[in-house]
Structures are given as C-alpha cells and as structure tokens.
Amino acid sequence: MDHRDRLILALSALVRAEREARIALEAAISSGELSPDTAKAMDNPEIVLNQDDMIMAEEFVRPYAPSSRLGIS
C-alpha cells in the first residue's frame, strides 16, 4: 500500500465518521430528544487521523503545492 492509498483510506474513514455522526444527530433530533450521551459523542468524535497521517499527507502534496501553502520558508 503506497502513500496515496493510505491517504485515501484515512480520508474515507474521516468522511464515514462524519456521516455516522450526522445520522446519529438526525436520529436524536427526529425522536424529539438529544440525550446527554449523544451530545457527548458529538462533542468528542473519535480521531481517525494521527500525526503520522498528517506528515505523510504533507509530504505527498509537497511536490504539487506552492511552498507558501505548506508554511515552508
């Protein structure tokens, strides 16, 4: 698995987590109540990207992005 595949998987996981959170919120609103547990889950989502993923993503885009966008002097 190369860096692009890892990036795609990480972004897919992020989108999936956001979709699941939105569905949970819609269900809570539809039922007429938002329980404390639901609110807590929405406030503290599970982290799907770590520092290694961010470094890999920055290294991947470096050849394609202007240096000013990456904070490189």
N, C-alpha and C positions, 0 to 999 in steps of 0.2 A: 504494500500500500504506500503510495507516494504522498507528498505533502498536499497536493491538490485533493486527493481522496479524503485525507484526514480533515481538511478544511471543510469540504462538502459535508462530511458526516457531522462535524461539530455544528455547522450552521443548520443542518437538518434537525439535529437534536434541539437546538435553540428554538426553532420555529415550532416543533412539536410541543415543547414545554409551554410556549406562549399560547398555542392553540388549546391545550388542555386546561390552562388557567382560565382562558376566556370562556370556555364551555362550562367550567365549574362556577364561574361568576354568574353567567347567564342562568344556569340552573337555580342558583341560590336566589337570584332576583325573581325568577319566574315563580318560585314556590312561596314568595312573599316574606322570606326571612333570610337573613345573612348571619349564619351562626358565627360565634367567636372563632371557632376552629377554621372555618372557611376564610374569614378575614385574615387570620394569622397565616394561613397557607398562601394567600395572595400577597401578603406583605413580605414574606420570606421565601421566595422561589428557590428551587434547587439550582445550584450553579452547574451549568453544563460546559462552560469553558474554563480552563485554568490558565495559569501564566505561560506554561509551555505552548499551549494552543495559540495564545496571543503572539508570542515570539515567532512561532512558525508562520503565522499569517502575515506578520510584518516582513519577515524575510522573503516570503513568497511574492509579495507585491512590490518589494523594493525595486526590482529592475523595471517595473512598469509605472511607478509613481514618481512625480517630481520630489526631489529631496525635501522641499519645504513642507510638503504634506505629512511627512513622517517625522518632522521635528529634527532633521539632521542638518547640522551646520556645515 
